């Protein structure tokens, strides 16, 4: 804890540390995490503390542990936070109390997930919400913001939210400005239509009079490589009249649930977990498909539900986005993965070591 700011020339201390040849750094803020439940289950938070991270932002990509009332298994991608037993916080105040009681080694700030709200009030996530459902979601979002939530996140690329019309998100986001809250989004697409998806995000933010953060901004898919200057130009243009920014992780591979729409032979895909075939975790999809005598798509179907690492980005794009003044570092690590992407433990050392010192 910081006790005093100013000249400490005449101050004394109980303990002195020899800092010769060392660098004094503040605690880092991991602005994009899925640590919602692990901060309670494993409050020592070794993957983050070991990197110098002292604050995590949870509830990203439309996925939050609260407020959630499940009637069955969590819909994809909420299962990235765990199975149904992990979702025991029907109100944000319940989640906040659980975090306080767990006393995690890091500070926690939480977003409210759009997909979480949808799962609470809709019987079918493959459509847009009705006016009555939107009203119920707005009330639950408002209650959460009053209790200290940081803002609203969406994961519009996922099937559980893809059918949500822009107007649905705009109406929910209208609750944000009264609280000075933010809108963060896993874009509707990070592939060829990424600029249109960014325009949608900025439109929502302007309508809501709320700052916009583009989550893990990237040029996904081999056909999209090299387009980072276009994305950054769009970000800069939007920033001229509205507060916007982005987060990113320092790797050219992403990780999430196994999405059939992303199955391709254009780049490597590694399976991180599979409910029906757990022994395939850690293997490449191409190897699994060959062993089974199946196409990549049929093998992916057989593995479902599952998680994957996608080697679908270009290193040059990653570097350009990461070095931009409007970009922040967020690990996007998945602590529930049995074979996690290295960003969970290594995002910040990679920025400081590989990119800042070595390059």
C-alpha positions as CSV (number, residue, x, y, z in Angstrom):
1,X,0.0,0.0,0.0
2,X,1.2,3.5,-0.8
3,X,1.6,5.5,2.4
4,X,3.1,8.7,1.2
5,X,3.8,10.6,-2.0
6,X,6.4,13.3,-2.3
7,X,10.0,13.8,-1.1
8,X,11.1,10.9,1.0
9,X,14.7,12.1,1.5
10,X,14.5,12.1,5.3
11,X,12.2,9.1,5.7
12,X,13.3,5.9,7.3
13,X,12.1,2.4,6.7
14,X,11.8,-0.9,8.6
15,X,13.2,-2.8,5.5
16,X,15.5,-1.6,2.8
17,X,15.9,-3.3,-0.6
18,X,19.0,-2.9,-2.7
19,X,17.6,-1.7,-6.0
20,X,20.9,-1.3,-7.8
21,X,20.7,-2.6,-11.4
22,X,16.9,-3.2,-11.0
23,X,13.8,-1.4,-12.4
24,X,11.0,-0.3,-10.2
25,X,7.7,-0.9,-11.8
26,X,4.1,-0.4,-10.7
27,X,1.7,-3.3,-10.6
28,X,0.4,-4.1,-14.0
29,X,-3.3,-4.0,-15.0
30,X,-4.4,-7.0,-17.0
31,X,-7.3,-5.3,-18.8
32,X,-8.7,-8.4,-20.5
33,X,-9.1,-11.6,-18.5
34,X,-11.5,-14.4,-17.9
35,X,-10.4,-14.8,-14.3
36,X,-14.0,-14.3,-13.0
37,X,-14.2,-17.5,-11.0
38,X,-10.5,-18.3,-10.5
39,X,-10.1,-15.2,-8.3
40,X,-12.5,-16.9,-5.9
41,X,-11.4,-20.5,-6.3
42,X,-7.6,-19.9,-6.3
43,X,-7.2,-16.4,-4.7
44,X,-3.4,-16.7,-4.7
45,X,-3.6,-15.9,-8.5
46,X,-0.1,-17.2,-9.3
47,X,-0.5,-16.9,-13.1
48,X,-0.9,-13.1,-12.6
49,X,1.1,-12.2,-9.5
50,X,4.1,-14.0,-11.1
51,X,3.9,-11.6,-14.0
52,X,3.7,-8.5,-11.8
53,X,-0.1,-8.1,-12.5
54,X,-1.9,-6.6,-9.5
55,X,-5.3,-5.8,-11.1
56,X,-7.5,-7.9,-13.4
57,X,-10.5,-6.9,-15.4
58,X,-13.0,-9.7,-15.6
59,X,-16.3,-10.2,-17.5
60,X,-14.9,-9.7,-21.0
61,X,-16.3,-10.9,-24.3
62,X,-19.9,-11.0,-23.1
63,X,-18.9,-13.7,-20.6
64,X,-19.3,-13.0,-16.9
65,X,-19.9,-15.1,-13.8
66,X,-22.5,-12.7,-12.6
67,X,-25.3,-11.9,-12.7
68,X,-26.2,-15.4,-13.9
69,X,-29.1,-17.8,-13.2
70,X,-28.7,-20.9,-15.2
71,X,-31.4,-23.5,-16.0
72,X,-28.9,-26.0,-17.4
73,X,-25.4,-26.0,-18.7
74,X,-23.7,-22.7,-19.5
75,X,-24.0,-21.8,-23.2
76,X,-20.9,-21.5,-25.3
77,X,-18.7,-19.5,-24.6
78,X,-19.7,-19.0,-21.0
79,X,-18.4,-22.5,-20.4
80,X,-14.9,-21.0,-20.7
81,X,-15.4,-20.0,-17.0
82,X,-16.3,-23.5,-15.9
83,X,-19.3,-25.8,-15.8
84,X,-22.7,-25.0,-14.2
85,X,-21.3,-25.3,-10.7
86,X,-19.2,-22.2,-11.3
87,X,-22.2,-19.9,-11.8
88,X,-23.6,-19.3,-8.3
89,X,-23.9,-15.5,-8.4
90,X,-27.5,-14.5,-9.5
91,X,-26.8,-10.9,-8.5
92,X,-23.7,-8.8,-9.0
93,X,-23.7,-8.1,-5.3
94,X,-23.4,-11.8,-4.7
95,X,-20.3,-12.0,-6.9
96,X,-18.8,-8.9,-5.3
97,X,-19.3,-10.4,-1.8
98,X,-17.7,-13.7,-2.9
99,X,-14.6,-11.8,-4.2
100,X,-14.3,-9.8,-1.0
101,X,-14.5,-12.9,1.1
102,X,-11.9,-14.7,-1.0
103,X,-9.5,-11.8,-0.6
104,X,-7.6,-12.5,-3.8
105,X,-4.0,-11.4,-4.3
106,X,-5.1,-9.0,-7.1
107,X,-7.6,-6.2,-7.3
108,X,-10.7,-7.1,-9.3
109,X,-12.9,-4.9,-11.5
110,X,-15.8,-6.6,-13.3
111,X,-17.7,-6.0,-16.6
112,X,-21.2,-7.4,-17.1
113,X,-21.5,-9.8,-20.0
114,X,-24.1,-9.4,-22.6
115,X,-24.3,-13.1,-23.2
116,X,-24.8,-13.7,-19.5
117,X,-27.7,-11.2,-19.5
118,X,-29.2,-12.9,-22.5
119,X,-29.0,-16.4,-21.0
120,X,-30.9,-15.1,-17.9
121,X,-33.9,-13.7,-19.8
122,X,-34.1,-15.5,-23.2
123,X,-35.2,-19.0,-24.0
124,X,-33.5,-19.0,-27.4
125,X,-30.1,-17.2,-27.9
126,X,-30.2,-17.6,-31.6
127,X,-32.5,-14.6,-32.1
128,X,-32.6,-11.0,-31.2
129,X,-34.2,-10.0,-27.8
130,X,-37.8,-8.8,-27.5
131,X,-38.6,-5.4,-26.0
132,X,-39.6,-7.2,-22.8
133,X,-36.4,-9.1,-22.6
134,X,-34.3,-6.0,-23.3
135,X,-36.2,-4.2,-20.5
136,X,-35.4,-7.0,-18.1
137,X,-31.7,-7.1,-19.2
138,X,-31.5,-3.3,-18.8
139,X,-32.8,-3.5,-15.2
140,X,-30.3,-6.2,-14.3
141,X,-27.4,-4.3,-15.9
142,X,-28.5,-1.1,-14.1
143,X,-28.6,-2.9,-10.8
144,X,-25.1,-4.3,-11.4
145,X,-23.7,-0.9,-12.4
146,X,-25.2,0.6,-9.2
147,X,-23.3,-2.1,-7.3
148,X,-20.0,-1.1,-8.8
149,X,-19.7,-3.0,-12.2
150,X,-17.3,-1.3,-14.6
151,X,-19.4,-1.6,-17.8
152,X,-20.9,-3.8,-20.4
153,X,-19.1,-6.3,-22.6
154,X,-20.3,-8.2,-25.7
155,X,-19.1,-11.2,-27.6
156,X,-21.0,-10.7,-30.8
157,X,-18.9,-13.1,-32.8
158,X,-20.2,-16.0,-30.7
159,X,-23.4,-17.8,-31.8
160,X,-25.0,-17.1,-28.4
161,X,-24.9,-13.3,-29.2
162,X,-24.4,-13.1,-33.0
163,X,-28.1,-12.9,-33.6
164,X,-28.4,-9.9,-31.4
165,X,-29.2,-6.9,-33.6
166,X,-27.2,-3.7,-33.1
167,X,-30.3,-2.0,-31.7
168,X,-30.5,-4.6,-28.9
169,X,-26.9,-3.7,-27.8
170,X,-27.6,0.0,-28.2
171,X,-30.6,-0.1,-25.9
172,X,-28.6,-2.0,-23.2
173,X,-25.7,0.4,-23.6
174,X,-28.0,3.4,-22.9
175,X,-27.6,2.4,-19.2
176,X,-23.9,3.1,-19.2
177,X,-23.4,6.9,-19.4
178,X,-25.2,7.6,-16.1
179,X,-22.5,5.6,-14.3
180,X,-19.5,6.7,-16.4
181,X,-19.3,3.1,-17.5
182,X,-17.6,1.6,-20.6
183,X,-18.5,-0.6,-23.5
184,X,-16.1,-3.3,-24.4
185,X,-16.6,-5.7,-27.3
186,X,-15.3,-8.9,-28.9
187,X,-16.3,-7.7,-32.4
188,X,-19.0,-9.3,-34.5
189,X,-16.1,-10.4,-36.8
190,X,-12.3,-10.2,-36.6
191,X,-12.0,-11.7,-40.1
192,X,-12.7,-9.9,-43.5
193,X,-15.7,-7.8,-42.2
194,X,-13.6,-6.5,-39.3
195,X,-13.8,-2.8,-40.3
196,X,-17.6,-3.0,-40.5
197,X,-17.6,-4.7,-37.0
198,X,-15.5,-1.8,-35.7
199,X,-17.9,0.7,-37.1
200,X,-20.7,-1.0,-35.4
201,X,-18.9,-0.8,-32.0
202,X,-18.1,2.9,-32.4
203,X,-21.8,3.5,-33.4
204,X,-22.9,1.8,-30.2
205,X,-20.5,3.8,-28.1
206,X,-21.5,7.1,-29.6
207,X,-25.2,6.3,-29.2
208,X,-24.6,5.4,-25.5
209,X,-22.2,8.3,-24.9
210,X,-19.8,5.7,-23.5
211,X,-16.1,5.0,-24.1
212,X,-15.4,2.0,-26.4
213,X,-12.7,-0.6,-26.0
214,X,-12.2,-3.1,-28.9
215,X,-11.2,-6.4,-27.3
216,X,-8.0,-8.2,-28.5
217,X,-7.9,-6.2,-31.7
218,X,-6.5,-8.4,-34.5
219,X,-6.5,-9.3,-38.1
220,X,-7.7,-12.9,-37.9
221,X,-7.4,-15.4,-40.7
222,X,-4.7,-15.7,-43.4
223,X,-6.8,-13.7,-45.8
224,X,-6.8,-10.8,-43.4
225,X,-3.0,-10.5,-42.7
226,X,-1.4,-7.2,-43.2
227,X,-4.6,-5.1,-42.7
228,X,-3.6,-3.7,-39.3
229,X,-2.8,-0.2,-40.7
230,X,-6.4,0.0,-41.9
231,X,-7.7,-1.1,-38.5
232,X,-5.5,1.4,-36.7
233,X,-6.5,4.2,-39.1
234,X,-10.2,3.5,-38.3
235,X,-9.4,3.5,-34.5
236,X,-7.6,6.8,-34.8
237,X,-10.4,8.4,-36.9
238,X,-13.0,7.3,-34.3
239,X,-10.8,8.7,-31.5
240,X,-11.0,12.2,-33.0
241,X,-14.5,12.7,-31.6
242,X,-15.1,9.9,-29.1
243,X,-13.0,8.1,-26.4
244,X,-12.0,4.7,-27.9
245,X,-9.1,2.3,-27.5
246,X,-8.3,-1.4,-27.8
247,X,-6.5,-4.2,-25.9
248,X,-4.3,-6.8,-27.4
249,X,-2.1,-9.8,-26.4
250,X,1.5,-10.2,-27.6
251,X,1.0,-13.5,-29.5
252,X,0.1,-14.3,-33.1
253,X,-2.2,-17.1,-31.9
254,X,-5.7,-16.8,-30.3
255,X,-7.6,-19.2,-28.0
256,X,-11.2,-19.8,-27.4
257,X,-13.8,-22.5,-27.8
258,X,-13.6,-24.6,-30.9
259,X,-15.6,-22.7,-33.5
260,X,-16.6,-24.7,-36.6
261,X,-16.6,-21.5,-38.6
262,X,-12.9,-21.1,-37.9
263,X,-11.9,-24.6,-38.9
264,X,-9.4,-24.4,-41.8
265,X,-6.2,-25.9,-43.2
266,X,-4.8,-22.3,-43.8
267,X,-3.2,-22.3,-40.3
268,X,-2.5,-24.6,-37.4
269,X,-5.2,-25.4,-34.8
270,X,-4.4,-27.1,-31.5
271,X,-7.1,-28.6,-29.3
272,X,-6.9,-27.5,-25.7
273,X,-9.8,-29.5,-24.3
274,X,-12.6,-31.7,-25.4
275,X,-15.5,-33.0,-23.3
276,X,-16.1,-36.3,-25.2
277,X,-12.4,-36.9,-26.0
278,X,-10.3,-35.3,-23.2
279,X,-7.2,-37.3,-24.2
280,X,-7.0,-35.3,-27.4
281,X,-6.1,-32.1,-25.5
282,X,-2.7,-30.7,-26.5
283,X,-2.8,-32.3,-30.0
284,X,-3.2,-30.5,-33.4
285,X,-6.6,-30.9,-35.1
286,X,-4.9,-32.0,-38.3
287,X,-3.3,-35.0,-36.5
288,X,-6.5,-35.9,-34.8
289,X,-8.4,-35.8,-38.1
290,X,-5.8,-38.0,-39.8
291,X,-5.9,-40.6,-36.9
292,X,-9.7,-40.7,-37.2
293,X,-9.8,-40.7,-41.0
294,X,-12.0,-37.7,-41.0
295,X,-12.0,-34.2,-42.5
296,X,-11.0,-31.3,-40.3
297,X,-14.6,-30.2,-40.0
298,X,-15.9,-33.6,-39.1
299,X,-13.2,-34.2,-36.6
300,X,-14.0,-30.8,-35.0
301,X,-17.7,-31.8,-34.8
302,X,-16.7,-35.0,-33.1
303,X,-14.6,-33.2,-30.5
304,X,-17.4,-30.8,-29.5
305,X,-17.7,-29.2,-27.0
306,X,-14.0,-28.3,-27.1
307,X,-11.4,-25.5,-26.9
308,X,-8.7,-24.5,-29.3
309,X,-5.6,-22.4,-30.0
310,X,-5.7,-20.8,-33.5
311,X,-2.4,-19.8,-35.1
312,X,-4.3,-17.4,-37.3
313,X,-2.5,-14.0,-37.1
314,X,0.6,-12.3,-38.5
315,X,3.4,-11.2,-36.3
316,X,3.7,-7.9,-38.0
317,X,0.1,-7.1,-37.4
318,X,0.5,-8.0,-33.7
319,X,3.5,-5.7,-33.3
320,X,1.8,-2.8,-35.1
321,X,-1.3,-3.0,-32.9
322,X,0.5,-3.6,-29.7
323,X,2.8,-0.6,-30.2
324,X,0.0,1.9,-30.9
325,X,-0.7,4.6,-28.3
326,X,-4.4,3.6,-28.1
327,X,-3.6,0.0,-27.3
328,X,-3.3,-1.7,-23.9
329,X,-2.1,-5.2,-22.9
330,X,-4.6,-7.8,-21.9
331,X,-3.6,-11.4,-21.6
332,X,-7.0,-13.0,-22.5
333,X,-5.8,-16.0,-20.6
334,X,-8.1,-19.0,-20.0
335,X,-7.4,-20.4,-16.5
336,X,-9.8,-23.3,-16.9
337,X,-8.0,-24.7,-19.9
338,X,-6.0,-27.9,-19.1
339,X,-3.6,-27.0,-21.9
340,X,-3.7,-23.2,-21.8
341,X,-2.4,-20.7,-24.3
342,X,0.9,-19.3,-22.9
343,X,-0.6,-15.8,-22.6
344,X,-2.2,-16.9,-19.3
345,X,1.2,-17.0,-17.6
346,X,3.4,-15.1,-20.0
347,X,1.8,-12.1,-21.6
348,X,3.5,-9.4,-19.7
349,X,7.0,-10.9,-19.6
350,X,6.7,-11.4,-23.3
351,X,5.9,-7.7,-23.8
352,X,8.8,-6.6,-21.5
353,X,11.3,-9.3,-22.6
354,X,10.7,-10.3,-26.2
355,X,9.2,-7.1,-27.6
356,X,10.7,-4.3,-25.4
357,X,14.1,-5.6,-24.5
358,X,15.1,-8.2,-27.2
359,X,13.6,-6.4,-30.2
